[in-house]
Protein backbone atom coordinates (compact mmCIF):
# COMPACT_ATOMS: atom_id res chain seq x y z
CA UNK A 1 0.00 0.00 0.00
CA UNK A 2 1.34 3.41 -0.91
CA UNK A 3 0.14 6.87 0.05
CA UNK A 4 -1.80 6.94 -3.22
CA UNK A 5 -4.14 4.23 -2.03
CA UNK A 6 -7.77 5.26 -2.29
CA UNK A 7 -8.77 3.62 0.92
CA UNK A 8 -7.03 2.94 4.15
CA UNK A 9 -8.78 -0.30 5.13
CA UNK A 10 -7.05 -0.33 8.49
CA UNK A 11 -9.02 2.81 9.31
CA UNK A 12 -12.44 1.23 8.70
CA UNK A 13 -14.58 1.22 11.82
CA UNK A 14 -15.45 -2.02 13.59
CA UNK A 15 -19.03 -2.64 14.72
CA UNK A 16 -18.03 -1.46 18.18
CA UNK A 17 -16.55 1.71 16.64
CA UNK A 18 -19.77 2.41 14.70
CA UNK A 19 -21.80 1.95 17.89
CA UNK A 20 -19.49 4.16 19.99
CA UNK A 21 -19.79 7.00 17.45
CA UNK A 22 -23.56 6.40 17.41
CA UNK A 23 -23.84 6.63 21.20
CA UNK A 24 -21.83 9.89 21.16
CA UNK A 25 -24.18 11.28 18.47
CA UNK A 26 -27.28 10.34 20.49
CA UNK A 27 -25.72 11.78 23.66
CA UNK A 28 -24.94 15.08 21.88
CA UNK A 29 -28.54 15.21 20.61
CA UNK A 30 -29.81 14.68 24.16
CA UNK A 31 -27.38 17.38 25.36
CA UNK A 32 -28.76 19.85 22.78
CA UNK A 33 -32.30 19.18 23.98
CA UNK A 34 -31.27 19.27 27.66
CA UNK A 35 -29.58 22.66 27.27
CA UNK A 36 -32.73 23.93 25.56
CA UNK A 37 -34.79 22.94 28.64
CA UNK A 38 -32.49 24.93 30.96
CA UNK A 39 -32.87 28.70 31.12
CA UNK A 40 -30.86 30.04 28.20
CA UNK A 41 -29.90 33.35 26.67
CA UNK A 42 -28.07 34.83 23.72
CA UNK A 43 -25.44 32.09 23.66
CA UNK A 44 -27.91 29.27 23.16
CA UNK A 45 -27.89 29.44 19.36
CA UNK A 46 -24.07 29.47 18.94
CA UNK A 47 -23.77 26.61 21.45
CA UNK A 48 -26.50 24.56 19.72
CA UNK A 49 -24.84 25.16 16.32
CA UNK A 50 -21.44 24.22 17.74
CA UNK A 51 -22.85 20.90 18.98
CA UNK A 52 -24.48 20.36 15.55
CA UNK A 53 -21.11 21.05 13.88
CA UNK A 54 -19.41 18.52 16.19
CA UNK A 55 -22.02 15.92 15.24
CA UNK A 56 -21.61 16.76 11.54
CA UNK A 57 -17.83 16.35 11.83
CA UNK A 58 -18.20 12.95 13.50
CA UNK A 59 -20.62 11.78 10.78
CA UNK A 60 -18.42 13.07 7.93
CA UNK A 61 -15.24 11.54 9.34
CA UNK A 62 -16.54 8.16 10.46
CA UNK A 63 -19.89 7.42 8.77
CA UNK A 64 -19.16 9.12 5.44
CA UNK A 65 -15.75 7.43 5.40
CA UNK A 66 -13.62 10.59 5.04
CA UNK A 67 -11.09 9.04 7.43
CA UNK A 68 -10.51 6.15 5.04
CA UNK A 69 -10.29 8.25 1.89
CA UNK A 70 -7.80 10.59 0.30
CA UNK A 71 -7.49 14.01 1.96
CA UNK A 72 -8.49 15.65 -1.34
CA UNK A 73 -12.05 14.34 -0.90
CA UNK A 74 -12.24 16.15 2.42
CA UNK A 75 -10.97 19.28 0.70
CA UNK A 76 -14.13 19.35 -1.46
CA UNK A 77 -16.29 19.38 1.68
CA UNK A 78 -14.10 21.95 3.45
CA UNK A 79 -14.30 24.25 0.40
CA UNK A 80 -18.10 24.16 0.37
CA UNK A 81 -18.26 24.81 4.12
CA UNK A 82 -15.89 27.80 3.74
CA UNK A 83 -18.13 29.28 1.04
CA UNK A 84 -21.21 28.78 3.24
CA UNK A 85 -19.43 30.58 6.10
CA UNK A 86 -18.41 33.48 3.82
CA UNK A 87 -21.93 33.85 2.40
CA UNK A 88 -23.60 33.71 5.82
CA UNK A 89 -21.12 35.98 7.58
CA UNK A 90 -21.13 38.72 4.95
CA UNK A 91 -24.92 38.75 4.53
CA UNK A 92 -25.70 38.76 8.26
CA UNK A 93 -23.00 41.35 9.07
CA UNK A 94 -24.27 43.59 6.28
CA UNK A 95 -27.83 43.40 7.62
CA UNK A 96 -26.80 43.97 11.24
CA UNK A 97 -24.68 47.02 10.46
CA UNK A 98 -27.30 48.66 8.25
CA UNK A 99 -28.78 52.02 9.14
CA UNK A 100 -32.05 50.97 10.80
CA UNK A 101 -34.48 53.01 8.63
CA UNK A 102 -33.15 51.29 5.50
CA UNK A 103 -34.58 47.99 6.73
CA UNK A 104 -38.14 47.63 5.45
CA UNK A 105 -40.81 47.04 8.10
CA UNK A 106 -42.29 44.02 6.38
CA UNK A 107 -43.26 42.33 3.14
CA UNK A 108 -45.00 44.83 0.89
CA UNK A 109 -47.66 44.01 -1.67
CA UNK A 110 -46.61 44.62 -5.25
CA UNK A 111 -47.80 47.97 -6.61
CA UNK A 112 -48.11 48.84 -10.26
CA UNK A 113 -45.92 51.69 -11.48
CA UNK A 114 -47.87 54.83 -12.39
CA UNK A 115 -49.06 54.54 -15.96
CA UNK A 116 -48.42 50.79 -16.10
CA UNK A 117 -51.17 48.57 -17.44
CA UNK A 118 -53.58 47.71 -14.68
CA UNK A 119 -53.09 44.20 -13.40
CA UNK A 120 -55.89 43.05 -11.10
CA UNK A 121 -53.36 41.39 -8.79
CA UNK A 122 -51.48 44.62 -8.18
CA UNK A 123 -54.58 46.81 -7.98
CA UNK A 124 -55.23 46.27 -4.28
CA UNK A 125 -54.21 49.05 -1.93
CA UNK A 126 -50.97 48.62 -0.02
CA UNK A 127 -51.39 47.06 3.38
CA UNK A 128 -50.20 49.03 6.38
CA UNK A 129 -47.00 47.74 7.90
CA UNK A 130 -47.09 46.32 11.39
CA UNK A 131 -49.24 43.77 13.17
CA UNK A 132 -52.69 43.05 11.75
CA UNK A 133 -55.26 44.85 13.87
CA UNK A 134 -58.77 43.50 14.06
CA UNK B 1 -18.45 -7.16 -8.69
CA UNK B 2 -18.65 -4.10 -10.92
CA UNK B 3 -18.74 -4.98 -14.63
CA UNK B 4 -15.19 -5.65 -15.85
CA UNK B 5 -15.47 -2.97 -18.53
CA UNK B 6 -16.09 -0.36 -15.81
CA UNK B 7 -12.90 -1.23 -13.96
CA UNK B 8 -11.00 -1.33 -17.27
CA UNK B 9 -12.24 2.14 -18.13
CA UNK B 10 -10.73 3.57 -14.94
CA UNK B 11 -7.54 1.53 -15.20
CA UNK B 12 -7.80 0.04 -11.72
CA UNK B 13 -10.29 -0.71 -8.98
CA UNK B 14 -8.75 1.98 -6.77
CA UNK B 15 -9.14 4.61 -9.48
CA UNK B 16 -12.78 3.58 -10.04
CA UNK B 17 -13.55 3.85 -6.33
CA UNK B 18 -11.78 7.20 -6.01
CA UNK B 19 -13.76 8.59 -8.96
CA UNK B 20 -17.00 7.43 -7.34
CA UNK B 21 -16.17 8.95 -3.94
CA UNK B 22 -14.92 12.23 -5.40
CA UNK B 23 -18.02 12.55 -7.59
CA UNK B 24 -20.24 11.95 -4.54
CA UNK B 25 -18.36 14.58 -2.52
CA UNK B 26 -18.78 17.14 -5.31
CA UNK B 27 -22.51 16.35 -5.39
CA UNK B 28 -22.68 16.72 -1.59
CA UNK B 29 -20.91 20.09 -1.85
CA UNK B 30 -23.60 21.31 -4.28
CA UNK B 31 -26.29 20.15 -1.86
CA UNK B 32 -24.60 22.02 0.99
CA UNK B 33 -24.55 25.17 -1.14
CA UNK B 34 -28.24 24.70 -2.05
CA UNK B 35 -29.20 24.73 1.64
CA UNK B 36 -26.68 27.53 2.34
CA UNK B 37 -28.95 29.96 0.47
CA UNK B 38 -31.87 29.11 2.75
CA UNK B 39 -29.74 29.25 5.91
CA UNK B 40 -28.46 32.68 4.82
CA UNK B 41 -32.01 33.94 4.21
CA UNK B 42 -32.90 32.69 7.69
CA UNK B 43 -29.87 34.44 9.25
CA UNK B 44 -30.64 37.74 7.51
CA UNK B 45 -34.35 37.81 8.38
CA UNK B 46 -33.68 36.66 11.93
CA UNK B 47 -31.35 39.67 12.32
CA UNK B 48 -34.08 41.97 10.99
CA UNK B 49 -37.00 40.53 13.03
CA UNK B 50 -35.46 38.96 16.16
CA UNK B 51 -38.60 39.32 18.34
CA UNK B 52 -41.03 38.01 15.72
CA UNK B 53 -38.75 35.03 14.97
CA UNK B 54 -38.47 34.24 18.69
CA UNK B 55 -42.26 34.47 19.12
CA UNK B 56 -42.88 32.23 16.10
CA UNK B 57 -40.23 29.77 17.30
CA UNK B 58 -41.98 29.40 20.66
CA UNK B 59 -45.03 28.01 18.82
CA UNK B 60 -42.98 25.14 17.33
CA UNK B 61 -43.54 21.64 18.67
CA UNK B 62 -40.12 20.93 20.18
CA UNK B 63 -41.12 17.39 21.21
CA UNK B 64 -41.89 16.33 17.64
CA UNK B 65 -38.76 18.06 16.30
CA UNK B 66 -36.59 16.30 18.88
CA UNK B 67 -38.25 12.96 18.12
CA UNK B 68 -37.42 13.49 14.43
CA UNK B 69 -33.81 14.33 15.29
CA UNK B 70 -33.46 11.08 17.24
CA UNK B 71 -35.11 9.17 14.37
CA UNK B 72 -32.65 10.50 11.80
CA UNK B 73 -29.56 10.03 14.00
CA UNK B 74 -30.65 6.44 14.75
CA UNK B 75 -31.22 5.76 11.04
CA UNK B 76 -27.71 7.10 10.32
CA UNK B 77 -26.26 4.64 12.82
CA UNK B 78 -28.27 1.83 11.18
CA UNK B 79 -26.95 2.81 7.72
CA UNK B 80 -23.36 2.86 9.01
CA UNK B 81 -23.92 -0.67 10.40
CA UNK B 82 -25.40 -1.73 7.03
CA UNK B 83 -22.31 -0.51 5.13
CA UNK B 84 -20.14 -2.40 7.63
CA UNK B 85 -22.22 -5.57 7.10
CA UNK B 86 -22.00 -5.36 3.28
CA UNK B 87 -18.25 -4.76 3.42
CA UNK B 88 -17.98 -7.75 5.77
CA UNK B 89 -19.71 -10.03 3.25
CA UNK B 90 -23.10 -10.10 4.96
CA UNK B 91 -25.27 -8.49 2.27
CA UNK B 92 -28.46 -10.06 3.65
CA UNK B 93 -28.01 -8.36 7.03
CA UNK B 94 -26.91 -5.16 5.25
CA UNK B 95 -30.07 -5.18 3.13
CA UNK B 96 -32.29 -5.66 6.19
CA UNK B 97 -30.56 -2.76 7.98
CA UNK B 98 -30.93 -0.51 4.92
CA UNK B 99 -34.66 -1.27 4.80
CA UNK B 100 -34.92 -0.55 8.54
CA UNK B 101 -33.23 2.86 7.98
CA UNK B 102 -35.69 3.57 5.12
CA UNK B 103 -38.55 2.71 7.50
CA UNK B 104 -37.20 5.20 10.06
CA UNK B 105 -37.14 7.78 7.25
CA UNK B 106 -40.81 7.07 6.52
CA UNK B 107 -41.65 7.54 10.23
CA UNK B 108 -39.77 10.87 10.10
CA UNK B 109 -41.95 11.99 7.17
CA UNK B 110 -45.15 10.94 8.99
CA UNK B 111 -44.15 12.97 12.08
CA UNK B 112 -43.35 15.93 9.81
CA UNK B 113 -46.77 15.55 8.19
CA UNK B 114 -48.47 15.63 11.62
CA UNK B 115 -46.57 18.85 12.40
CA UNK B 116 -47.58 20.43 9.09
CA UNK B 117 -51.22 19.52 9.79
CA UNK B 118 -51.02 21.32 13.16
CA UNK B 119 -49.52 24.43 11.55
CA UNK B 120 -52.17 24.51 8.83
CA UNK B 121 -54.88 24.17 11.50
CA UNK B 122 -53.40 27.11 13.45
CA UNK B 123 -52.99 29.24 10.30
CA UNK B 124 -49.17 29.17 10.44
CA UNK B 125 -48.82 29.30 6.68
CA UNK B 126 -46.14 30.88 4.49
CA UNK B 127 -46.18 34.44 3.15
CA UNK B 128 -49.52 35.92 2.20
CA UNK B 129 -51.51 32.91 3.46
CA UNK B 130 -50.38 33.56 7.06
CA UNK B 131 -53.41 33.52 9.41
CA UNK B 132 -51.83 32.81 12.80
CA UNK B 133 -53.31 35.39 15.17
CA UNK B 134 -51.15 34.51 18.20
CA UNK B 135 -47.97 35.89 16.63
CA UNK B 136 -47.78 39.24 14.79
CA UNK B 137 -47.76 38.86 11.05
CA UNK B 138 -44.75 40.98 10.11
CA UNK B 139 -41.61 38.87 10.46
CA UNK B 140 -43.46 35.77 11.68
CA UNK B 141 -44.88 35.13 8.21
CA UNK B 142 -41.27 35.17 6.96
CA UNK B 143 -40.31 32.71 9.69
CA UNK B 144 -43.03 30.35 8.50
CA UNK B 145 -42.06 30.84 4.85
CA UNK B 146 -38.47 29.84 5.70
CA UNK B 147 -39.74 27.03 7.94
CA UNK B 148 -41.67 25.50 5.05
CA UNK B 149 -38.82 26.02 2.57
CA UNK B 150 -36.17 24.50 4.86
CA UNK B 151 -38.26 21.57 6.11
CA UNK B 152 -39.93 21.08 2.71
CA UNK B 153 -36.63 20.87 0.81
CA UNK B 154 -35.32 18.62 3.55
CA UNK B 155 -38.40 16.36 3.40
CA UNK B 156 -37.91 16.12 -0.37
CA UNK B 157 -34.36 14.90 0.28
CA UNK B 158 -35.63 12.42 2.89
CA UNK B 159 -38.10 11.07 0.31
CA UNK B 160 -35.33 10.61 -2.26
CA UNK B 161 -33.14 9.03 0.44
CA UNK B 162 -35.87 6.58 1.45
CA UNK B 163 -36.25 5.52 -2.21
CA UNK B 164 -32.48 5.09 -2.60
CA UNK B 165 -32.19 3.07 0.63
CA UNK B 166 -35.14 0.86 -0.36
CA UNK B 167 -33.66 0.04 -3.78
CA UNK B 168 -30.21 -0.58 -2.24
CA UNK B 169 -31.74 -2.70 0.55
CA UNK B 170 -33.62 -4.95 -1.86
CA UNK B 171 -30.61 -5.31 -4.17
CA UNK B 172 -28.30 -5.98 -1.25
CA UNK B 173 -30.64 -8.62 0.20
CA UNK B 174 -30.63 -10.34 -3.20
CA UNK B 175 -26.86 -10.56 -3.01
CA UNK B 176 -25.83 -7.94 -5.58
CA UNK B 177 -23.32 -6.29 -3.24
CA UNK B 178 -20.44 -7.64 -1.22
CA UNK B 179 -16.86 -6.87 -0.13
CA UNK B 180 -15.70 -6.66 -3.78
CA UNK B 181 -18.47 -4.25 -4.79
CA UNK B 182 -19.94 -2.10 -2.02
CA UNK B 183 -19.67 1.29 -3.76
CA UNK B 184 -23.43 1.88 -4.37
CA UNK B 185 -24.22 1.09 -0.72
CA UNK B 186 -21.42 3.39 0.47
CA UNK B 187 -22.56 6.28 -1.76
CA UNK B 188 -26.24 5.80 -0.90
CA UNK B 189 -25.23 5.78 2.76
CA UNK B 190 -23.27 9.03 2.29
CA UNK B 191 -26.39 10.66 0.83
CA UNK B 192 -28.47 9.56 3.82
CA UNK B 193 -25.86 10.89 6.25
CA UNK B 194 -25.93 14.22 4.40
CA UNK B 195 -29.73 14.38 4.88
CA UNK B 196 -29.14 13.71 8.59
CA UNK B 197 -26.44 16.38 8.93
CA UNK B 198 -28.63 19.03 7.27
CA UNK B 199 -31.41 18.25 9.75
CA UNK B 200 -28.93 18.59 12.64
CA UNK B 201 -28.59 22.28 11.66
CA UNK B 202 -32.27 22.84 10.79
CA UNK B 203 -33.40 21.50 14.19
CA UNK B 204 -31.71 24.07 16.47
CA UNK B 205 -32.46 27.13 14.32
CA UNK B 206 -36.17 26.36 13.85
CA UNK B 207 -37.09 24.65 17.11
CA UNK B 208 -34.64 25.53 19.88
CA UNK B 209 -33.05 28.95 20.07
Interface residues (C-beta under 8 A of the other chain):
Chain A: X4 X5 X6 X7 X12 X13 X14 X15 X18 X19 X21 X22 X25 X26 X29 X32 X33 X36 X40 X44 X45 X48 X49 X51 X52 X55 X56 X59 X60 X62 X63 X64 X65 X69 X70 X72 X73 X76 X77 X79 X80 X81 X83 X84 X87 X88 X91 X92 X95 X96 X103 X105 X106 X107 X129 X130 X131 X132
Chain B: X14 X15 X17 X18 X21 X22 X25 X26 X28 X29 X30 X32 X33 X36 X37 X39 X40 X43 X44 X47 X48 X62 X66 X69 X70 X73 X74 X76 X77 X79 X80 X81 X84 X87 X127 X133 X136 X137 X138 X139 X141 X142 X186 X189 X190 X193 X194 X196 X197 X200 X201 X203 X204 X205 X208 X209
